[in-house]
Amino acid sequence: MKLEQQINKYYDSLTPNEQYICECILNHKNDCIRLSIDEFAIKYHISTSGLSRFSQKIQLSGYSELRAVLRLNESNQVKNNKSIDQLMDCYNKVIEDIDQKDCTKIFEKMNSANRIIVFGEDFFQGRVAKEMKRIFLPTGKIIYDAYGHDIIQTLKKFIQEDDIIFYISLNGQSPTIIELAQEMRMRGIYMVSITKMQSNMLARLCDDNLYTQSMQIPVNEHLKYDITTPYFILIELFYIKYKMYVNTAHIPNN
């Protein structure tokens, strides 16, 4: 279980006070792991009952289970400046996550949609969008890919109610992509986010979420490189799952 996934799933049901508690926990994970409920509450000026309610709101039994989940997540998290074995572990986590993900609803929406639009917020995400368009070409699905903030106003006019839109974002927090998603949500457009595994606003706005893992490799003392391969692994396995879905459901390609 990933804590960020649980938070994204139930975030809309949280009160403002519980959202503040959520922020405290995510920003101070080590303190949450090592401090008792009383110690954490005192340090961050929140109530023990509020911590318990927050835990239960995200479907955990209480603060003890929340700490256990955090401890497990932190122990499994791929750290910076690790060996090739840990890089492979990062890739394996992407494979494991998409393998366990039930994508049926997304596939149903893709089949019934008038058009499939894939939007990358920047140049790199635009590359991923183009690759997704290329991979799905044998299915007969027509995918429109776009990237960059300067295309958003055109995109708003282009998208229709019976379309489906995939957002590809690094952290799901860019104000421009959030504004686009908010407007599309009000118009009833079905949306899927593709972001790295963390609690983020874009994921909470979308109808469904696909997650990838992130890892930074030091280039030198001052520069780190964010690996990009997990995004391509994710969309390729997503395509394979779609083909399996189509074959199982006996759905003809368009």
C-alpha positions, 0 to 999 in steps of 0.5 A: 500500500502506498500512502500517497495513493490512499491520500489521493483517493480520499483527499476530497473527503478530508476537512481543511484541518485534515488536509493540514494534518496530511501536509504535516505528515507528508512533509515530516515523514521521518518524525511521523515514523519515530514519534508517538502520536502524542509527541507528533501532535505536540510538535506540530500543534494538532490533536491526537484525535485529529490524527486518528480521524485522518488515519481512518478517513484514508481507510487505515485503522489508526495512527499506528498503522499509518506509521507502519505504512510510512515505515514500509514505504520509506524502507522500500523507496529507491534512494538517490545515488544508488547502484544499478541494482536499485535502478532496476528495482525502480523499474521493477516497481513500475512493472509491479504497480501497472501489473496490479492496476485494474485498468478496465474502466480506462479501457472502456472509456478509451473504446467509447470515446470519440477521441483520445488526447494525450497532453504532456506538460513539457518537452519530455512529457511531450515525447512520452505522449508521442510514444504513446500515440505511436505504440497504440497505432496498431490498435486503430485508435487515433490519438492526438498528442500535444505538449506545452503550456502555449497549446492549452488555450487551443486544447480547451476549445478542441476537447469535447464532452465525449473525449478522453484526455491523458495528462502526463506530468512530472509531479502533477502540481503545475498551475497551468495543468491544474487549471486545465484539469479543473476546467475539464472536470467541470465540463465532465471530461474523463481524465487520467493522470500519469505522474510519479508516485506522490500525492498531487493535485492533478491526480486528485482532479482526475477520474483515474491515475497511473503512477510511475517511479522516480529516481535521481542519478547524480551527474556531478556534485551539483547536478542530478538527472531524473531518470525518464525510462519508467514513463516509457515502461509504464505506457508500453505495459499499459498498451499490453494490458489494453491489448489483453483486455481487447482480446479477452473482451473480443472487441474488434480494432477500429 
